[in-house]
Amino acid sequence: MDAVFEIVLGLTGKGLVRQLSFGRWRGETQTGNEAQLHAAAGALSFVREGRRVVTVAGLTLVGIAFYGLLVGLGFYLATRG
């Protein structure tokens, strides 16, 4: 079940990164080891061939932030009434 949440958060983050950067940044593939080869340990992003690449951990963090803001907005709107 945890894997499902991680995939959903990662895919949400990947979509947000692509949309908010207007395609200049890209997300790492879920099964790739690109970050292990080209980034420092624990990095959230790195530059490869002149393009910013957000790691799986970074994509998950973006997804968590998005859904956290969405829940916060929902609580705000629910209690405002």
N, C-alpha and C positions, 0 to 999 in steps of 0.2 A: 504494500500500500504506500509506503514511503517513496518508492521508486516512481509511482504514478504522480505524486505531488511534485517530486523533483523534475520530472519531465514536463509537467504542466507549467511550473514556474520558469523552467529554462526556455520553453517555447514562447511563453509570454514575454520574457525578457528579450529573447531574440527578435521578436516582432517589434517590440518597443524601440530597441536599439536601432534597428533598420529604419523605422519610421521617423524617430526623433533626430537621427543624424542625416536624414535624407539620402540614405544609401552610402554615405562615406565611410561608415564603420560597419563591421560585420561581426556576427557571432560565430564562435567556434562550434563545430559539430559536436553533438552530444557524445558520440563514441570515439571522437578523434583524440589523438595525443599530441596535438600541435603545441599546446601550452607547455608540455613537458620538454619539448625540443627547443622552443624559441623564447620562453619567458622564465623569469626568476620564480623560485618557489613561492607559492602563495600570491602570485600576481593576479589582479583582476582583469588586466588588459595588457597588451603589448603591441608593438608596431612591426608589421611584416610586409615587406615589399611596398612600403610607403602608405600602408593602410592600417588603421587601428583595428585590432581584433580583440573582442571581449571574450574572456575565458568562460567556461561553463559555470564556475563559481560566481563570476561577475554577472552573468545572465540570470542566475538564480537569485542573486541579491537584487537585481532590478525588478524581477518578478515579485519578490517579497515586498519590496517598497511599493510597487503598483497596487497590489492587493491590500496592503496595509492602508494606503491612502484611500482606496475605494471603500473599505470598511469604515474608516474614520469619517469619510464624507457621508456614508449611510447613517452612522450614529448621529452626526451633526444634524442632518436633515430630519431624522426621526424625532430628535429631542427639541427641535426648534418649534414645532407645530403648536 
